[in-house]
Amino acid sequence: MDSDLAAPRSRRALLAAAAAAGGALVASAALPLTAAAHDADDVALGVDNPTTTPTSITNSSVSSSAFAGHATGGAAELTGAGRGLEGTSTAGAGIFAWSISEPVIPDQNVLSHTGIYGFSPAGNGVDTFGTGVWGDSEDTGVYGSGTWGVSGYGSIGVVGQTSEPTGGIGVVGDGSGSTGGIGVLAFGDSASTALRVEGKVHFSRSGRVAMLSGKASKAVTLAGATTGSKIFAVLATSETGRYVRAVVPAAGKFTIYLNTTLTSSAVVSWFVLD
């Protein structure tokens, strides 16, 4: 046996060895964790990780997310709120998402100006429904803004269905935000239907007006009416020998004319197309 290894170590040697080990421990603790544990092929936090090949995360656990991003630094009023997930691209969709099976897109350039692309094949129509993008909220499920706020293309371009048992509204079109704006625009041709409504329809530019006995005309004020407006009116009460003879539009109003004076009060229903 080597005499140096077998000989007992002095107290001074033991203290020197302990001091050296402690210094090494302090030095390693002072280093950043990324520098101490980061390998060249690891993803580092807080910095850009440039690469020329995809980086993927696969999670085979049932009902578990493969990746989650949480931005918790924003204030309650959303001042300076960060993004939970951000995806950008200079040539394709910023975020490309699909379920069940990947879509076949012959020309990827068509997605060069798309922020989010979502795809799903058709479901069975009973308990599964193919949906490319699903938005759900107690306020607005999906919001679109732009020259075209929302565009729908397909056998049926847009479907609006209310979940309320009574008083719900399937689709709301509001063109009051600007002069000449269009709330809902529907396209069709001679062989297709531009707009189909199942249920009640409410138009803000329609109504009922009372006419007193002894009167044969009634002027109705309507903002936006012009001399070119198409206006229809009909008696909503039974008045023997009386009928609407004409409806004459003007700037900001229209006048309903009967064929003769009334012998009792009556009600006229009216409807304006433009």
VMD Tcl script that draws the C-alpha trace (Angstrom):
set ca {
  {0.00 0.00 0.00}
  {1.26 3.51 -0.80}
  {2.59 5.13 2.37}
  {1.21 8.56 1.40}
  {-2.34 7.17 1.11}
  {-2.07 5.12 4.28}
  {-0.68 7.86 6.50}
  {-3.21 9.83 8.58}
  {-3.78 13.39 7.26}
  {-2.85 16.26 9.55}
  {-5.47 18.67 10.94}
  {-3.96 21.51 8.84}
  {-4.34 19.48 5.62}
  {-7.97 18.67 6.37}
  {-8.80 22.35 6.96}
  {-7.09 23.39 3.73}
  {-9.04 20.83 1.72}
  {-12.32 21.94 3.26}
  {-11.62 25.60 2.47}
  {-10.85 24.77 -1.16}
  {-14.08 22.80 -1.54}
  {-16.12 25.61 0.01}
  {-14.62 28.17 -2.35}
  {-15.51 26.07 -5.35}
  {-19.09 25.73 -4.11}
  {-19.46 29.50 -3.64}
  {-18.06 30.16 -7.12}
  {-20.49 27.74 -8.75}
  {-23.44 29.25 -6.88}
  {-22.52 32.70 -8.16}
  {-22.83 31.59 -11.80}
  {-26.18 32.00 -13.61}
  {-28.18 28.79 -13.73}
  {-28.26 28.91 -17.53}
  {-24.49 29.07 -17.64}
  {-24.13 26.23 -15.15}
  {-26.67 23.85 -16.71}
  {-27.20 25.00 -20.32}
  {-25.96 22.78 -23.09}
  {-25.57 23.92 -26.68}
  {-28.71 22.04 -27.79}
  {-30.96 23.10 -24.88}
  {-33.61 25.82 -25.06}
  {-32.51 28.74 -22.89}
  {-34.91 31.05 -21.06}
  {-34.99 34.80 -21.56}
  {-33.00 34.82 -24.81}
  {-33.55 34.11 -28.49}
  {-32.85 30.53 -29.52}
  {-31.97 30.63 -33.23}
  {-32.32 27.40 -35.18}
  {-32.84 26.14 -38.72}
  {-34.96 23.09 -37.83}
  {-38.29 22.75 -35.98}
  {-38.38 22.52 -32.20}
  {-41.20 20.28 -31.01}
  {-42.65 19.15 -27.68}
  {-44.65 15.93 -27.52}
  {-46.79 15.01 -24.51}
  {-48.44 11.59 -24.63}
  {-50.28 11.95 -21.32}
  {-54.07 11.81 -21.46}
  {-55.81 15.20 -21.11}
  {-52.54 17.05 -20.75}
  {-51.28 20.04 -22.73}
  {-48.13 19.73 -24.80}
  {-47.20 23.38 -24.26}
  {-48.60 26.23 -22.17}
  {-47.68 29.90 -22.18}
  {-48.80 32.23 -19.40}
  {-48.29 36.01 -19.26}
  {-49.15 37.09 -15.71}
  {-47.51 40.52 -15.60}
  {-50.42 42.58 -16.97}
  {-52.49 44.85 -14.74}
  {-56.22 44.36 -14.23}
  {-57.00 47.14 -16.71}
  {-54.79 45.42 -19.32}
  {-52.15 48.16 -19.25}
  {-48.97 46.63 -20.56}
  {-50.43 43.13 -20.66}
  {-48.19 40.53 -22.26}
  {-49.16 37.72 -24.63}
  {-49.67 34.16 -23.53}
  {-48.55 32.93 -26.94}
  {-47.18 34.81 -29.92}
  {-46.60 33.41 -33.38}
  {-45.14 35.32 -36.31}
  {-44.11 34.43 -39.84}
  {-42.68 36.39 -42.76}
  {-44.00 34.01 -45.42}
  {-46.84 31.88 -43.97}
  {-49.50 31.96 -41.28}
  {-48.38 33.34 -37.94}
  {-50.04 30.40 -36.18}
  {-50.90 27.20 -38.08}
  {-53.19 24.90 -36.13}
  {-55.02 21.71 -37.10}
  {-56.71 18.75 -35.43}
  {-57.12 15.06 -36.37}
  {-55.37 15.35 -39.74}
  {-53.14 17.96 -41.37}
  {-54.75 19.89 -44.24}
  {-53.42 19.71 -47.77}
  {-52.76 23.23 -49.06}
  {-51.35 23.12 -52.61}
  {-50.11 26.70 -52.54}
  {-48.77 27.82 -49.17}
  {-48.46 31.38 -50.46}
  {-52.19 31.76 -49.98}
  {-51.49 31.90 -46.21}
  {-48.76 34.52 -46.49}
  {-51.05 37.22 -45.09}
  {-52.87 35.12 -42.48}
  {-52.46 35.69 -38.75}
  {-54.11 32.47 -37.57}
  {-55.07 29.47 -39.71}
  {-57.13 26.68 -38.20}
  {-58.29 23.43 -39.80}
  {-60.36 20.43 -38.82}
  {-61.93 17.69 -40.93}
  {-65.69 17.18 -40.76}
  {-67.10 15.58 -37.62}
  {-69.85 12.99 -37.51}
  {-72.53 15.68 -37.10}
  {-73.87 14.09 -33.94}
  {-71.39 14.59 -31.13}
  {-68.39 15.92 -33.05}
  {-68.37 18.97 -35.29}
  {-65.43 19.97 -37.45}
  {-64.44 23.52 -36.56}
  {-61.37 25.31 -37.83}
  {-61.54 28.10 -35.25}
  {-63.82 28.09 -32.21}
  {-64.17 31.21 -30.07}
  {-66.12 31.15 -26.82}
  {-66.79 34.00 -24.38}
  {-69.49 35.38 -22.14}
  {-69.17 38.53 -24.26}
  {-67.94 38.10 -27.86}
  {-66.89 34.65 -29.05}
  {-65.22 35.80 -32.26}
  {-64.45 39.42 -33.18}
  {-63.30 40.54 -36.59}
  {-62.35 44.07 -37.63}
  {-61.15 45.44 -40.93}
  {-62.49 46.41 -44.34}
  {-64.35 43.10 -44.07}
  {-64.99 42.43 -40.39}
  {-65.90 38.77 -40.95}
  {-65.99 36.89 -44.26}
  {-67.60 33.50 -44.68}
  {-67.15 31.32 -47.75}
  {-68.61 27.88 -48.42}
  {-71.84 26.06 -49.21}
  {-73.21 28.20 -46.41}
  {-71.14 31.35 -45.87}
  {-72.27 32.26 -42.35}
  {-74.56 30.53 -39.85}
  {-75.93 32.43 -36.87}
  {-77.88 30.45 -34.29}
  {-79.10 31.60 -30.91}
  {-78.95 29.41 -27.82}
  {-81.67 31.37 -26.03}
  {-85.05 29.60 -25.83}
  {-86.89 32.89 -26.45}
  {-85.79 36.34 -27.51}
  {-82.38 35.35 -28.84}
  {-80.85 36.74 -32.04}
  {-78.97 34.62 -34.56}
  {-77.23 37.41 -36.49}
  {-77.07 41.16 -35.85}
  {-76.07 43.53 -38.63}
  {-75.36 47.12 -37.57}
  {-74.51 49.69 -40.22}
  {-74.94 52.76 -38.01}
  {-71.23 53.17 -37.22}
  {-70.41 55.24 -40.29}
  {-72.05 56.83 -43.29}
  {-72.42 54.26 -46.04}
  {-71.34 51.35 -43.85}
  {-72.87 47.88 -44.29}
  {-73.76 45.72 -41.31}
  {-74.32 42.49 -43.24}
  {-73.57 41.86 -46.91}
  {-74.89 38.67 -48.50}
  {-73.95 37.42 -51.96}
  {-75.96 35.07 -54.15}
  {-76.86 34.47 -57.77}
  {-79.88 33.32 -59.75}
  {-79.37 29.74 -58.54}
  {-78.49 30.40 -54.88}
  {-79.94 32.21 -51.88}
  {-78.12 35.32 -50.66}
  {-79.95 35.48 -47.33}
  {-82.15 32.93 -45.63}
  {-83.85 33.60 -42.32}
  {-85.66 31.04 -40.19}
  {-87.65 32.80 -37.51}
  {-88.57 36.41 -36.90}
  {-86.83 39.30 -38.65}
  {-86.56 42.77 -37.13}
  {-85.68 45.84 -39.19}
  {-85.01 49.13 -37.42}
  {-86.27 51.00 -40.50}
  {-89.79 49.68 -40.20}
  {-92.71 50.42 -37.94}
  {-96.37 51.29 -37.39}
  {-97.95 54.72 -37.33}
  {-101.42 55.86 -36.24}
  {-103.65 58.02 -38.46}
  {-106.55 59.97 -36.99}
  {-110.12 60.05 -38.25}
  {-110.67 62.66 -40.93}
  {-107.08 62.43 -42.20}
  {-105.95 61.15 -45.58}
  {-102.17 61.52 -45.19}
  {-99.47 61.10 -42.57}
  {-95.86 62.36 -42.57}
  {-93.30 60.14 -40.83}
  {-89.85 61.40 -39.83}
  {-87.02 58.95 -40.63}
  {-83.33 59.83 -40.45}
  {-81.48 58.78 -43.58}
  {-84.50 58.70 -45.85}
  {-83.96 60.27 -49.26}
  {-86.02 60.94 -52.35}
  {-84.66 57.67 -53.75}
  {-85.68 55.47 -50.80}
  {-87.94 52.50 -51.52}
  {-90.77 52.60 -48.98}
  {-93.80 50.35 -48.68}
  {-96.88 50.86 -46.51}
  {-100.17 49.06 -45.92}
  {-103.17 49.56 -43.68}
  {-102.89 47.38 -40.55}
  {-106.51 47.91 -39.55}
  {-109.65 47.16 -41.55}
  {-110.92 50.40 -43.09}
  {-113.70 49.79 -45.62}
  {-113.03 51.47 -48.94}
  {-109.66 52.86 -47.81}
  {-106.18 51.86 -48.92}
  {-102.69 53.32 -49.21}
  {-102.59 55.18 -52.50}
  {-98.92 56.25 -52.41}
  {-95.82 56.64 -50.24}
  {-93.65 59.61 -51.20}
  {-90.08 59.71 -49.82}
  {-88.18 62.92 -49.10}
  {-85.05 63.98 -47.24}
  {-85.37 62.71 -43.66}
  {-89.03 61.74 -43.97}
  {-91.78 60.18 -46.05}
  {-95.52 60.79 -46.42}
  {-98.24 58.12 -46.58}
  {-101.30 58.99 -48.68}
  {-104.64 57.19 -48.52}
  {-107.18 57.19 -51.31}
  {-109.63 59.18 -49.17}
  {-110.13 60.48 -45.65}
  {-110.65 58.15 -42.71}
  {-113.95 57.88 -40.87}
  {-112.19 56.36 -37.82}
  {-108.64 56.14 -36.55}
  {-106.38 53.62 -38.32}
  {-102.88 52.12 -38.19}
  {-100.47 51.87 -41.10}
  {-97.45 49.52 -41.17}
  {-94.40 50.68 -43.18}
  {-91.07 49.27 -44.29}
  {-88.01 50.99 -45.83}
  {-85.45 49.19 -48.00}
  {-82.85 51.93 -48.39}
}
mol new
graphics top color blue
foreach p $ca { graphics top sphere $p radius 0.5 }
foreach p [lrange $ca 0 end-1] q [lrange $ca 1 end] { graphics top cylinder $p $q radius 0.2 }
display resetview
